[in-house]
Amino acid sequence: MDLRLDELPVWFLRIFAAWFGLIWGSFLNVVIYRVPRGLSVVRPASACPGCKTPIRAWDNVPVLSYVILRGRARCCGAPMSPRYPAVELLGGLLSVAILEAIVLRMPGSTFATRAAAVYLADFALTMGLLAAAFIDVEHMILPDSITLSGIVLGVTTATLRGLTTKASIVGAVVGFLIVWLPFTFLYKLLLKRTGMGLGDAKLLALAGAWFGWPGAVFVLFAGAIQGSVWALLLFAFGVKAKIPESVQAELDELRALAEQGDEEAKRELAEDPLAEDDAAARPRLPFGPFLILACLELLLAGPWIERFVAPLSAF
């Protein structure tokens, strides 16, 4: 016999959500490092970034290991990036947020299996978005393995959110087109360079698959507003957004190969807007993290946002 949501102790659900999020947050650090480099996220096992010694299980406890080791590897003393505990903490916080904002707001008579399905679907979305945000900051790319998988998951779980499969598919198509048509296709046709990448279009398609076409529109505008505010803050404090070091290193390597006559490298440079002659002089701010922030806001505060936006739609 299936348990109901109100028959489960809330304290247990909160502890489980925090633990589950921390564990997967730890795995996301592997994803963030390996996926942009085309490496397997399964093998080999995690190793020290300094001396490549395999990391032992007791030195891989989320957050706690970083604190105990004072941010340095036990094997060689190499410094560990603060990104590791930050991602782990964000995984735990987002997991608990899903529980509090979505699962525990469901009627107490909801079967536990349905509540678990909603939690797991939304948790998978948030973990994918979290990984994509950090990858975009460091590499200025949004991996297809995350965005396309997110679209498929959004369509297949649409009924858990009260959407029809058709509405989810239409949302994905609209989300893709509202970025691709004006900011990629027409922008490149008229100005001969890319305004927004296909990764952003696929991310908007993901938003549409999860929240329908109105959600995709909200994510685009909310992401643009928040990105603009951040850019203004950087400008006010005299901080110039530059191409990340990892991206610059990749471009330098491609240029070296192109100079040696590598046709594949030449093709990649020709298609990459970051390789344009004036790219280094133009401020560079990845848009993906702001779209992702808007997605998370819509997921966790959707009802509040709808109540806030509804009166504005009358004007």
Buried (B, 14 or more C-beta within 10 A) or exposed (E): EEEBBEEBEEEEBBEBBBEBBBBBBBBBBBBBBBBBEEEEBEEEEBEBBBEEBEBEEEBBBBBBBBEEEEBEBBBEEBEBEEBBBBBBBBBBBBBBBBBBBBBBEBEEEBBBEBBEEBBBBBBBBBBBBBBBBBBBBBBBBBBEBBBEBBBEBBBEBBEBBEBEEEBBBBBBBBBBBBBBEEBBBEBEEEEEEBBBBBBBBBBBBBBBBBBBBBBBBBBBEBBBEBBEEBBEEBEEEEEEBEBBEEBBEBBEEBBEBBEEEBEEBBEBBEEBBBBBEEBEEEEBBBBBBBBBBBBBBBBBEBEEBEEEEEEEEEE
